[in-house]
Structures are given as structure tokens and as C-alpha cells.
Amino acid sequence: MSMGAYDEDEHERREQQSSRVDADFDDERTIYHGEVEYDSGESTEELLDQFEQIKTESK
């Protein structure tokens, strides 16, 4: 069969596969407890200064 030719058996197989519903998964949500902290390592002022410097260098 040439590439791109219609394959009716393959079409039916895919149709059956896509019409099935998989209900075997766990429907409960996982709940996580804890804290998240972000540390950029620099203050806001230092980051703004660095941003301004990058802007002026690119002109």
C-alpha cells in the first residue's frame, strides 16, 4: 500500500480506540502541604538597576 493510501482497517481500529473511555484513573486530587520560598539573590533595586543598564547598553 502506498503512503497516504486509505486503510479502512486502520481507520476502524483508531475509531474504536478513540471511542473508549478510560475510567480506571484515580479521580481524587493530590493535596500538598508545605511552603514555597523564592530567593532571587538580589534586591528589587539591584534588579531594576541591572535592567536599566541592559536597556542602555542595547541602544
Buried (B, 14 or more C-beta within 10 A) or exposed (E): EEEEEEEEEEEEEEEEEEEEEEEEEEEEEEEEEEEEEEEEEEEEEEEEEEEEEEEEEEE
